Amino acid sequence: MIRFVFRFLGLWILAAGFVALVRDGTKSIAANAIFTTSLDEDWTNIHAASRQSIEAAIAKYIVPYVGGWVWDPVTLGVLAAPTFVVLGILGSGLILIGRKKRRLVGYGRD
């Protein structure tokens, strides 16, 4: 059951990444230049308050225990990446986690 949830969420996130890719592609064609939208820009456009609350939560709960390197290079690097790349990687990872296990070939059943 949990594998189904991972695959289901992974497919929806991968579909959202594809929509972001098509959106950036149409903007690039219209502008006659390469155009990509960062995850930070999309997140701020969709719901700015949640992004600010996540930033405060990371600063309050994670940074004191692990250090400042979590926010500056890691989180800001992910937020600066194009949306379709982040959603594509996240969706693909969830699909891989939820995949069915392969049968072992060449082993007898006991």
Buried (B, 14 or more C-beta within 10 A) or exposed (E): EEEEEBBEBBBEBBEBBBEBBEBBBEBEEEEEEEBBBBBBBBBBEEEEEEBEEEEEEBEEEEBEEEEEEBBEEEBEEBBEBBBBBBBBBBBBBBBEEBEEEEEEEEEEEE
